[in-house]
Amino acid sequence: MPNLKSHLFSLPEYLLLIAVLFYWVSTAIILNPVAIVLAGILVFQLFTKNRIVGIVIPSILILISLYMLLALFSEFNEFETINAQALKLLAMGLTLFLGTITASVSMLYKYVVDENR
């Protein structure tokens, strides 16, 4: 059971790694330096459990996701009528960015609050 518990405790890192891999695939650029660096840092974090990296990375990802939510709403407002394409953009964007924020907040909670206990 401790092995399952440790994997569940690392769930935010896995979810963020999946989001980075989704970003990497969706850009269709094989040598995407941003995705490579983010994936490398998250893999490093999975193995080392460094507290400082565990606080900095989710904080940066929260800020980036909030910025991207603003960009998403701006792009959504450019549609003259709300059609299927606009709703698809909104649904995918909200799912991706709110999921990233949720995983980042849970990772922050893990490294800030649980480390103090």
Long-range contacts (C-beta under 8 A, 24 or more apart in sequence): 9-110, 10-46, 11-103, 11-106, 12-58, 12-103, 12-104, 12-106, 12-107, 12-110, 13-42, 13-45, 13-46, 13-107, 14-46, 15-99, 15-103, 16-42, 16-57, 16-58, 16-61, 16-100, 16-103, 16-104, 16-107, 17-42, 17-43, 17-46, 19-96, 19-99, 19-100, 19-103, 22-96, 51-111, 51-115, 54-107, 54-108, 54-110, 54-111, 55-108, 55-111, 55-112, 57-104, 57-107, 58-103, 58-104, 58-105, 58-107, 58-108, 58-111, 59-104, 59-108, 61-100, 61-101, 61-104, 62-101, 62-104, 62-105, 62-108, 65-97, 65-98, 65-100, 65-101, 65-104, 66-101, 68-93, 68-97, 69-93, 69-94, 69-97, 69-98, 72-97
